[in-house]
């Protein structure tokens, strides 16, 4: 079905209870260099594209540094060419487990997995998710809006031409031995991503997409009947909660906060000596930093709507604070809040902020837009 047709058939879901991030530290950044030669998608990361690549920082807990570090290491790498956006993952794992074999199963509820999230235009709306388990079972879906804003998720959406592969360093579903881990390769075709990107795909040199990765990790025990079973709370009898390990921390246990995802800049040539220099020079990077500060208006408005039943056009009533956040790539830009224009009614608001890198807006559904300044 065409994407437009899908959108016309969708009805919003009820919005979830709203939580505000406790920490708005800077997102991770990654310089994604063009691959001179396409990798073979077989799950074995021995291609030149991956030998020469810079890997991400090890994944951290989804809530950030205030939570214990993950028990097992996870790293990711990215490349691109004219046909595909490539991903590679290395996952340390002593007990390889997977059960879902049917495509578009709710993998994260049953299995350990690796997940890719991407919001190409940084609007917080119309973004993609892909989950994979150690059986190479895929679940791909499109989010019209985050669940906090009513969703919905389009489960019928498929990444046509998606190529994925998994390599296991150990034995699957065998508790009798000790495994070492698994590696994953993914190739997403630009012609499909371009249908939801809202911008050029493949990207232009210097374009930044919002991307994040999540590893869902359950505590498993040997099952007397064979394989593994989830460890359970002895008091409630329910499975212990999963661990969520991510590339760019979210502050909350909530992956569907695109404003906190990492920044991936696409470049035609790598810069191994200073991989942050392109970010320091990027107007889009600065606009993203400013947009994340503007999201504080959205958070405060959502909280006010829950307590008062309406949004407000009075900025002082929101009692906003804008702590200075040190981006490693640039001096964090200051917001001139005196320039902010706020209109609101019972069930809508729109905050508009002129900045040196364009006019930024956010509305009651968390949609961010950015209008570049005219080049007069």
N, C-alpha and C positions, 0 to 999 in steps of 0.2 A: 504494500500500500504506500502511496506517495506520502511524504512527510506532512504536506499541507492537509491532506485528507485525515491523517491521524490527529492533527491538532484540532480540526473542526469537530471531531467526535469526542473529544475529551471533556470531562466534567471535573472541576476541582474537588480534591479531597478535603475533609476538615483539617484545619491547621493544628499542628501539635502544640502542646504547651511550650511557652517560649522561655528559653534560658539565655542569659547574657554571658559572653566569654569573660573569664576573670583576668585573662592576660592577653594582651594584643602585641606580643613580641613580633619582630620582623619575620616574614616567611623565608624559607630556604630559597636559594636561587641556583640555577643550573644553566650552563652554556651548552646548548645542543648543536654540535657541529655536523655539517653535512658529511655523509659517508662516501668515501671515494669508491667503495665497492659494497654492494648490498650484501648483508649477512645471509647465510643459509638458515632458514627458520627450521631448526631441528632440535632446539633446546640445549645444544652443546655450544658453549660460548667460546669457541676456538677460532672464530673468524677474525680477520684483521680489524674489522669495525669495532670489536669488543676488546681486542688486545691493546689498542691504542687509545681507548676512551677513558675519560675521567669518570669515576664512580661517585655516586652521592655519598653524603655522610651516612653512617649507620642509622637505621630507623630508631626512633625514640618512642616513648609512650605517647599516646594520643593527647594526653593532658599536659605533656611537656616535662620539664626537668623536675617538677615537684613530685613526680611519681617515679618508682623504681625503674631502672634501665631494663630493656627487654632481656630475657634469658638467652635468646638466640639471635645471632647477627643477621641482618637483612640489608642489602644494598641494591641500588638500581642504576642503570645507565640508559642513555637515549641517543639516538641518531636519526637522521632523516635523509631522504633523497626526493626525487621528483614524483615517485609513486607512493611511498609509504612513510609513516611515522613509526620508528622502531623502538622497542623497549627490551631491556634485558634485566633479569633479576637473579640474585644469588641469595638463597635462603638456607641458613644453617638449621638442621632439623635432625634430632636423634631418633625420632619415631615417625616415619613417613606414614601418613594416613589420608585416605580419601574414600568416599562412598558414592557421591552423586555422579551419575553417568548421563542423565538426561539434560540436554541443553536447556538453559533458562531455568534450571532448578534454583531454589533459594540456597545457594551453596554455603554462604557464610553462617547459616543457621545450623548446618550439619557438619561441615568440614573445615579444616584449616585451609586458608586460601590466600591469594595475593590479588589486590584490587587496584585498578587504574581509574582515576577521576580526571576529567578535563573540561575546562570552561574556556573556550578559545577567545571570546571577546571580553571576558572579565565582567560580565553583566550580572552574574549570579543566577542567570536564567538560561534555560536550554543548554544543558550540559550532559556529558556522557559518562557512563560507568561500565567497567568490564571487570568481571570476577573470573578467576581460574583456580581450579584445585589441582592436586597432584596427578589426577587422571586426565588432565587437559580438558576437562569439562568447562564450558564457557557459559556465562550469563552476561549478556549485554543489554543495557537499557538506557533510555533517554529520560532525563528529568526536565519537565517544563519549568518547574520552580522547585526550590528546596522544600522538603516536607514541612518545615516550620511555616512556610507560606502557602500550604495547601497542596503542594505537589502539582499534578500527579506524576507517577512514573509510567512510562510507556514501555511495557514489557514486550510488546510485539515488535519493537524496533530492533533490527538486526544490522550489524556492521557487515554488509555484503562484501565478500572478498577478504574478510578477516583471516589472518594466518597466525596460528599459535602452536607452540610445541613445548613439551616438558621433558627434562632429563632427570632421572632419579639416580642419586648416588646412595644406593641402599635398596632395601626390599620394602614393598608397599604392604601395609596392613599386617606386618609380621612382628609382634612384640618380642619374639625370642632373640632378636639381635639388635645391635646398635647401628643406626644409620648415620649418614653424614650430612645429607641435605638434598636440595633439589634446585635446579636452574630452569628458568623460563625465558622464552623468546616470544615476542609479539610483533606483528606487522599490521598496522591499521592503514587502509588505503585512503589517500587524501580525497578521492572523489566522493567518498561517503562522508568523511568528516566535514568536507566543505559544505554539505547540505545543512549542517547545523552550526557551522562555525561563525557565521555573521561577518566573515572577513576572508582574506585570501587563504587558500589552501591548495598547494603547499604555501607556507608563510613566506613573506618577504624577509630579506636579511634584516635582522634586528627586531622583528616582531616578537612579542612576549605573549605566551599563553599561560593561563593558570592551570596547574597540574598538581595532583597529589597521588600518593600511593599509600595503601593500607594493607597490613598483614593481619588477618584475623587468626588468632591462635587459641585453641581450646586446650584445657588440661585433660588429656586422655589417659586411661588406664587399660591394661590388658583385659580383654573380655574373655571369660571362661568358655564362651561359645565360639571364640575365634575373633581375631582382629582386635579392635579397640572399642572402648565405651567411654563416654564422658564421665569425668570425676564429678561426684555429687556432694552437696552440702549435707553433712550427717544430720543436721537439725531439720531441714526442710525437705530433703530428698530431691531437691532440684539440682540440675547441672550447675556447676560453678560458672560464674560469668566469664565470658571470653576475654582474652587480652587483645588490645588494639594497638598495634605498633605502626607508626606512620613515618613518612619522610619529613613533612612539614607539620609541626604540632598544631593542634586545633584548639587547645585550651579546655574544651569540653569533650565528653565522649559523644562526638557528633561529627561525622565526616561530611555531612551535607551543609557545610559552611564554606562555600567557594571563596569567600573573601580572605580566608586564612590559608588557602592552598599555596603551594610553592609557585615560583615564577620560572618558566622555561623560555629562554631567549634562543631563537633559531639564528645560526650564523653559517655562512658559507665556508669560513675557515676558522679552525680552532685557535685559541690563544692560551697555550699552556702556561705561560709565564705569569699572567695576571688575568684570571678568569672572571674577576669582578669589574674590570675596567669598562667593558661595554655597558654594564648596568649603571655605573656612575654617570655615563654620558647619555643615558636613555631618558627621553621625556616620558615615554610610556611607563618606565619604572617609577619615576617620580609621581606620575598621575595615579598609579596603583597605590603608592604610599598614602597620598592624599585621600583617595577613595576609601581606604581602610579607616582613616580617621573620620571621614564623613559617615561611615557606618555606625558610629557611636550615636548619631542622631536617630538612626533607625532603631537601634537597641533601646534607647530611652523612650522613643515613641511607642514601641511595642509594649514595653512595660507599663507605660502610662495608660494605654488602651485597655490593658488587662485590669488595672486597678480603678480607672475612672470611666471606662466604657466609651472613650472618645480620644482622638488625637488632639494635639494643641498646636496653635500657631504662635504661641508665646515661647520663645527660645529659653528664656530664663526659668520657665516652669519645669523644664527638663533637667535642670541642675547638672549640666554637662561638665565633665572635666576632660582635658586633653593632655594626658601625661606625655612628656617628651620621650619618644622611643628612638633609640639609637640604631639606625640601619647601618650595617657594616659597609654598605656600598655607597652611602651618601649621608650628608648631614640631614637628619629628618626634617622635611619641610614644615614650616609653621603654617597653621591655618589662620587666616584672617577672619575670625568668626563674625566680626562686625559686618562683613559682606554677605553673610548667609541670608538667603531669602527663604522663608518658611510659610507655606500655605497649608491649611488643614481644615478638615471637617470631621464629622463623627467617625466616618469609616475610611478616610483617605488623608494622606499628607504628601507633600512633595517638598524636599529640601534642595535648594540650588545654591551652588557655591562657585563663583568665578575664581579661578586660580591662574598662576602664570603658565600652566600647561593645558588650559582649557576649562570649560564650564562643566562641573561635575554635578550630578543629581542622584538622589535616591528617593524611592517612594515607599509606600506602606507594604508593598510586597517584596521589599529588599532589592529591587531592580536598580542596578547602577548603570548610568549612562555617562558618556564622556563626549563632549563636543569640542573638537580641537579649535584653537584660536585661529582666526583668519590670518592669512599671510598677506598683509597689505604692503 
